[in-house]
Amino acid sequence: MATRTAGAVAPRSEQELLLRGERLGRAMIRARLLEEKLGSLYRAGRIVGGVYLGRGQEALSGAGGVALRKGDVFAPLIRDMAGRLAFGEPMEDALRAYLGSRLGPMKGRDGNIHRGDLSRGILPMISHLGAMVSTVSGVLMAKRMKKERGGVGLTCVGDGATSTGSFHEGLNLAAVERLPLVVVVADNGYAYSTPRERQFACVDLVDRAKGYGVAGVAVDGTDPIACGEVLHRAVERARRGEGPQLVVGTLLRLCGHGEHDDGLYIDSTMKSSGRGRDCMQVMGDQMKKMGREKDWLSWREDAFREVEEAVAKVSAEPVPDPFEEDWWATQMGSGTEVLGSS
């Protein structure tokens, strides 16, 4: 049965709120400042390929990363920098993918948003949106067959991805098998430039949960405290064996689809609505109400230094050398090497 929540949910304890809030707040700030730097590097010609920013989505994405723990599986999409950093991806590794360093997990072979690190439980993204729902469901099935218990898989999609066949097949499989899957839908009103009324006819995407037989909850994606609590509880329910969880966060993409897109098609009334609030501003206001404004400013200073130091470090690292690189993708347990492409 689908359930809803319109705003913040009462936390279990003040201490838990403070600890979780700090992890989320730091992840949000680090993601925002890092992506602002990536945008600058892209415009300066330092980055090849697309740059897609998560401006406005940091609270929902970061909350998912904070809710997970070591041993879980995370499959982020293009606007999930906050979730990646919260789950443990080093900022240097993110930059290594964008700047083509051979020292990162992808060894400079793959595009910036398709990066992953299986040793950390981060799956490389597939561009066909909705595909990661099927992928994570498959990983969870494999873990079950290997008698691995207690892990959760979480993936993020946009509202447009919910219209794909892969989303349906993956969530349907997870529901039938009662897999510990959490699907976070960032309902930002547009699938690239296609408005939601041209994507689906249901009033609210969370209503789809009932049709799949999974738990569903809606949350204000601009409210960090609400996102933190809702995602924490959803991951807990999945970990307890209560089956898949569908979390729909209502928000607005506060930029174009990518740095190449001006986003002029976004409805001005939507921008001025509650959906158009900047979660960073909301988090700052929440911190101020809790008497922690100095902490918020301190986290920002820490993040700014970290970004500048990481950019300087990665900029000096080597890129792939075709005369030295053997391009072997992996080595099987039997000792047989498999030649792969990027």
FENNOR-V142150 format. One record per residue. RES is the residue in one small letter. PSI is psi in radians with two decimals (999 if undefined). OMEGA is omega in radians with two decimals (* if undefined). Layout:
BEGIN
((RES	PSI	OMEGA) (RES	PSI	OMEGA))
END
This chain:
BEGIN
((m	2.28	3.14) (a	2.45	3.08) (t	2.91	-3.11) (r	2.69	2.95) (t	2.32	-3.04) (a	-0.32	-3.07) (g	-2.56	-3.07) (a	2.54	3.09) (v	2.46	-3.10) (a	2.19	3.14) (p	2.83	-3.10) (r	-0.66	3.11) (s	2.73	-3.14) (e	-0.66	-3.14) (q	-0.73	3.12) (e	-0.71	3.11) (l	-0.76	-3.11) (l	-0.78	-3.12) (l	-0.80	-3.13) (r	-0.65	3.13) (g	-0.65	3.13) (e	-0.76	3.11) (r	-0.73	-3.14) (l	-0.79	-3.11) (g	-0.76	3.12) (r	-0.72	3.14) (a	-0.72	3.13) (m	-0.82	-3.13) (i	-0.78	-3.13) (r	-0.74	-3.13) (a	-0.79	-3.10) (r	-0.81	-3.11) (l	-0.66	3.11) (l	-0.76	-3.11) (e	-0.55	3.02) (e	-0.67	3.09) (k	-0.72	3.12) (l	-0.69	3.09) (g	-0.71	3.12) (s	-0.73	3.13) (l	-0.63	3.11) (y	-0.82	-3.12) (r	-0.41	3.11) (a	0.00	3.13) (g	0.23	-3.11) (r	-0.30	-3.08) (i	2.25	3.10) (v	2.36	-3.12) (g	-3.01	-3.08) (g	2.70	3.00) (v	2.14	-3.08) (y	2.08	-3.03) (l	2.62	-3.14) (g	0.48	-3.10) (r	2.10	-3.11) (g	-0.21	-3.10) (q	0.06	-3.02) (e	-0.64	-3.09) (a	-0.85	-3.11) (l	-0.78	-3.14) (s	-0.85	-3.12) (g	-0.64	-3.13) (a	-0.63	3.10) (g	-0.78	3.12) (g	-0.67	3.14) (v	-0.63	-3.07) (a	-0.40	-3.12) (l	2.92	3.10) (r	2.99	-3.13) (k	2.35	-3.09) (g	-0.28	3.07) (d	2.99	3.13) (v	2.32	-3.13) (f	2.24	3.11) (a	1.56	-3.10) (p	2.86	3.03) (l	-2.84	-2.93) (i	-0.38	-3.11) (r	0.47	-3.04) (d	0.67	3.08) (m	-0.72	-3.12) (a	-0.74	3.12) (g	-0.70	3.11) (r	-0.87	-3.10) (l	-0.68	3.13) (a	-0.57	-3.12) (f	-0.17	3.03) (g	0.08	3.09) (e	2.18	3.10) (p	2.45	3.13) (m	-0.62	3.12) (e	-0.67	-3.13) (d	-0.63	3.07) (a	-0.81	-3.14) (l	-0.61	3.14) (r	-0.61	3.11) (a	-0.74	-3.11) (y	-0.63	-3.06) (l	0.00	3.03) (g	0.43	3.11) (s	2.45	3.12) (r	-0.04	-3.09) (l	-0.12	3.14) (g	3.06	-3.14) (p	-0.56	-3.13) (m	-0.08	3.07) (k	0.49	3.12) (g	0.23	-3.04) (r	-0.42	-2.97) (d	2.92	-3.13) (g	2.86	-3.01) (n	-0.66	-3.06) (i	-0.15	-3.11) (h	0.30	-3.08) (r	2.69	3.07) (g	3.00	3.12) (d	1.70	-3.06) (l	-0.48	3.12) (s	-0.40	3.10) (r	-0.03	-3.12) (g	0.29	3.13) (i	2.04	-3.11) (l	2.40	3.05) (p	2.41	-3.06) (m	2.46	2.98) (i	2.31	-3.05) (s	-0.48	3.14) (h	1.77	-2.98) (l	2.39	-3.05) (g	-0.36	-3.07) (a	-0.48	-3.10) (m	-0.36	3.05) (v	-0.81	3.09) (s	-0.70	-3.10) (t	-0.84	-3.13) (v	-0.66	3.08) (s	-0.72	3.10) (g	-0.71	3.10) (v	-0.74	-3.14) (l	-0.63	3.05) (m	-0.74	3.13) (a	-0.72	3.11) (k	-0.69	3.11) (r	-0.76	-3.14) (m	-0.51	3.12) (k	0.12	3.11) (k	0.45	3.08) (e	2.16	-3.05) (r	2.79	2.99) (g	-0.14	-3.11) (g	2.69	3.11) (v	2.56	3.03) (g	2.31	3.14) (l	2.34	3.04) (t	2.74	-3.11) (c	2.48	3.07) (v	2.90	3.01) (g	3.02	-3.14) (d	-0.59	3.13) (g	-0.61	-3.11) (a	-0.39	-3.13) (t	-0.18	3.13) (s	-0.01	-3.07) (t	2.71	3.11) (g	-0.62	-3.12) (s	-0.68	3.08) (f	-0.83	-3.14) (h	-0.87	-3.08) (e	-0.74	-3.12) (g	-0.78	-3.13) (l	-0.62	3.11) (n	-0.77	3.09) (l	-0.80	-3.12) (a	-0.65	-3.13) (a	-0.79	-3.13) (v	-0.71	-3.11) (e	-0.05	-3.12) (r	0.93	-3.14) (l	2.64	3.12) (p	1.12	-3.06) (l	2.35	3.02) (v	2.12	3.10) (v	2.08	-3.13) (v	2.05	-3.14) (v	2.06	3.04) (a	1.67	-3.13) (d	1.54	-3.10) (n	0.21	3.01) (g	-0.23	-3.07) (y	2.47	2.93) (a	1.65	-2.87) (y	-1.79	-3.13) (s	0.07	-3.13) (t	2.06	-3.11) (p	2.74	-3.04) (r	-0.56	-3.12) (e	-0.25	3.06) (r	0.08	-3.14) (q	-0.72	-3.07) (f	2.74	-3.07) (a	-0.24	-3.13) (c	2.69	-3.11) (v	-0.73	-3.07) (d	2.34	-3.13) (l	-0.48	-3.13) (v	-0.36	3.10) (d	-0.38	-3.13) (r	-0.36	-3.11) (a	-0.73	-3.11) (k	-0.68	3.14) (g	-0.55	3.12) (y	-0.21	-3.10) (g	0.55	3.14) (v	2.87	3.10) (a	2.47	3.13) (g	2.48	3.10) (v	2.43	3.10) (a	2.57	-3.12) (v	2.62	3.03) (d	1.85	-3.06) (g	-0.11	3.09) (t	-0.07	-3.09) (d	1.78	-3.08) (p	-0.73	-3.13) (i	-0.76	3.11) (a	-0.77	3.13) (c	-0.77	-3.13) (g	-0.79	-3.10) (e	-0.76	-3.12) (v	-0.78	-3.14) (l	-0.64	3.10) (h	-0.81	-3.11) (r	-0.66	3.14) (a	-0.76	3.11) (v	-0.69	3.10) (e	-0.79	-3.13) (r	-0.76	3.12) (a	-0.70	-3.11) (r	-0.53	3.12) (r	-0.06	3.12) (g	0.35	-3.10) (e	0.21	3.04) (g	-3.07	-3.07) (p	2.63	3.13) (q	2.25	3.09) (l	2.05	3.13) (v	2.14	-3.13) (v	2.03	3.12) (g	2.18	3.13) (t	2.16	-3.11) (l	-3.00	3.09) (l	2.41	3.04) (r	2.03	-3.03) (l	0.59	3.12) (c	3.14	3.07) (g	3.06	3.12) (h	-0.69	3.05) (g	3.11	-3.13) (e	-0.23	3.09) (h	-0.08	-2.97) (d	2.25	-3.11) (d	-0.21	3.08) (g	0.45	-3.11) (l	-0.28	-3.13) (y	-0.20	-3.10) (i	2.25	-3.09) (d	2.24	-3.12) (s	-0.57	3.12) (t	-0.54	3.09) (m	-0.66	3.13) (k	-0.63	-3.10) (s	-0.03	3.14) (s	3.08	3.10) (g	-0.53	3.09) (r	-0.50	-3.07) (g	0.11	3.11) (r	2.58	3.07) (d	2.06	-3.09) (c	-0.44	3.10) (m	-0.72	3.10) (q	-0.71	3.12) (v	-0.78	3.13) (m	-0.72	3.10) (g	-0.73	3.11) (d	-0.69	3.12) (q	-0.72	3.10) (m	-0.69	3.13) (k	-0.74	3.12) (k	-0.53	3.13) (m	0.05	-3.12) (g	0.46	-3.08) (r	0.52	-3.13) (e	-0.66	3.13) (k	-0.66	3.09) (d	-0.76	-3.13) (w	-0.79	3.12) (l	-0.63	3.12) (s	-0.72	3.11) (w	-0.66	3.13) (r	-0.74	3.11) (e	-0.75	3.11) (d	-0.77	-3.11) (a	-0.68	3.13) (f	-0.78	3.11) (r	-0.74	-3.12) (e	-0.76	-3.14) (v	-0.84	-3.10) (e	-0.73	3.14) (e	-0.69	-3.13) (a	-0.71	3.13) (v	-0.76	3.14) (a	-0.72	-3.12) (k	-0.87	-3.06) (v	-0.55	3.13) (s	-0.45	-3.12) (a	-0.02	-3.09) (e	2.71	-3.09) (p	2.62	3.02) (v	2.92	-3.13) (p	2.40	3.10) (d	2.00	-3.08) (p	-0.32	-3.14) (f	-0.23	3.14) (e	-0.54	-3.06) (e	2.25	3.13) (d	-0.22	3.05) (w	0.30	3.03) (w	2.20	-3.01) (a	-0.69	-3.06) (t	2.99	3.09) (q	2.14	-3.09) (m	2.78	-3.12) (g	-0.45	-3.13) (s	-0.14	-3.11) (g	-0.09	3.13) (t	2.17	-3.14) (e	2.56	3.14) (v	2.19	3.14) (l	2.12	-3.11) (g	2.90	3.07) (s	2.86	3.11) (s	999	*))
END
